[in-house]
């Protein structure tokens, strides 16, 4: 662990130096800024039921994930140029023979984009380059059910899109984003990882894929995303997205690519001072290489009650999430929901380990209840539970029913330190725990669990 501790120290030192330099640098009308963050996670999971595995479950896993990032930016009122470098390496406690993502692994360009503001009479903002579609306040597009993670193949190490985003501002309350996206399976802006003899990434380093172990699948597309906040009691989003998944390689065979068109809407009515709702629905149509048709459906309905208690801001949400499934497999038309660029944990951190493809959310009916509180001192707690069902019985779990199982999650976020370096720098953490009691969809009836603690320092 000596090398890892050295990297931790260097990241902290770099963040402190960049922060102090940013406070002093303001020359020729340009503002310079910089910083760093360091995330340390310990994750444990066991008994997660596997798809197409004859009743097998995942083995016990226990590992430490360390992700340092350093960033810098230069800007004025007309533009901003932003760059961020990242790495992630691991220390495995069990199984001890695993050596994936060891120090120093690979340094990669995690963000590199140019912002241009106020074009065409302050009607257009433009962002060009490698960028995230999630910020400190959460997903940039809705609740992240169609657009959030452009590089899901590497888990939470990165979530960038190589994209062009043009935001047309009709007025202060109505905007239209035009998106063009091209994410490759292999990240060319990286250094340090030992690639294969043919110069390609190993399968665990693929940035995009839709079948575990598949390689060389690129994703591109784009679309339109309209947001209206014209009416405070009835904000809404409308969107159209196109996605092309190129063919991939899997165990020497070629997997077909597919085109997917998605049309959707999201509304968030404020019913009373304490009662609000959220509804989202989308439909998909497309075609797989070879001629088979593809279609899918997504729906969400939720009702949230927030009593007027300022000291802890409690809330209760009753909701149901629906994603269509496919009964007939790859030899027929595909009727399952394609999660597009929304392959991230959403409700569950256990979902990625079911080996259907990283966070490949599909074939799901999830009625659930969430309760939580947000305290004035920065502490937050939440819990979510409900039965998870398959929308159709597809035999991938090996059982004879449609109940994935009863799922429960608890999460606690907490602050630790603030203003570490003068007016900036903070240390926060969280713990999360999940359990799944498998149902008749799976052969396994062993309770699965996922546990994690995390500390992140921002400089």
Secondary structure, DSSP 4 states (H G I P E B T S, - for coil): -HHHHHHHHHHHHHHHHHHHHHHH-EETTEEEEEEEEEEEEEEEEE--B-TTSTT-BPPPEEEEEEEEEEEEEEE-SSEEEEEEEE--EEEEEESTT--TT-TT--EEEEEEEEEEEEHHHHTEEEEEEEEESEETTEESSTTSSSBS-S-GGGTTS--EEEEEEEEEEEETTEEEEEEEEEE-SS-SSEES----TTSPPPGGG-S--SSTT-B---EEEEEEEEEE-SSTTEEEEEEEEEEEE--EEETTEEEP-EEEEEEEEEEEEB-SSSEEEEEEEEEEEEEETTS-EEEEEEEEEEEEE--S-TTT-EEEEEEEEEE---SSGGGS-B-SPP-TB--S-TT-SSGGGGSSSTT---SEEEEEEEEEEE-TTS-EEEEEEEEEE-SS--STTBSSSSEEEEEEEEEEEEEEEEEEETTEEEEEEEEEEEEEEE-TTBS--SPEEEEEEEEEEE-
